[in-house]
Amino acid sequence: MEYETLRADRLMEPDDEIAVSRTDTTIRCPLHAHDFIELVYIESGRGYHMIGETKARIKKGDYFILSPNVPHEYAPDKDQS
């Protein structure tokens, strides 16, 4: 399984330890990981979040915390793309 690892030194301020993301599920976010903790809030839409073999439903108002180096992806439901 190939994926990109997003690096904190390219995406965050030097003293930041956690990335906070607001996202919607109308756009697919392909498989990736990061070398930092990420807190994600789903601002709109509905779809799914894949972590390994686990597929979880996500929708507006959901949030989740991802540990470093965990490959994951999310995508909209088909009727939203």
Secondary structure, DSSP 8 states (H G I E B T S, - for coil): ---EEE-HHHHS-TT--EEEEEEESSS-EEEEEESSEEEEEEEE-EEEEEETTEEEEEETT-EEEE-TT--EEEEE-GGG-
